[in-house]
């Protein structure tokens, strides 16, 4: 049975996260969420957009995980802020780590809300903190 995932964002990063989580993980993307003032349409990538302010009312943190997929705006401060807000709503923040990288998953510690794409070489005993993005190659 697939786990259920909400993606925070409605831009290019969210679209990329939707692809990777849908294709290469045991997650089913159920919706996207963004702040109310940025909602201009009711769907993104053929999934509903739900206002972040009440996301936990309709999608319980006990049943759904969340991934913050927004860009490097304000030197990552916005992504950090949304990551912390999602944590305060008691969501588990999902990470994606590409199996097309050279990583010994038994010897590396990954934090929450990481997004590690393909063609990485990460040595044993490395600790990658929370909310880290590492793009391809």
Helices and strands as residue ranges (DSSP letters): E 3-8, H 12-24, E 27-34, G 36-38, E 43-44, E 47-51, G 52-54, H 55-58, E 64-68, G 73-76, H 77-88, E 92-93, E 96-97, E 102-103, E 109-110, E 115-116, E 121-122, E 127-128, E 133-134
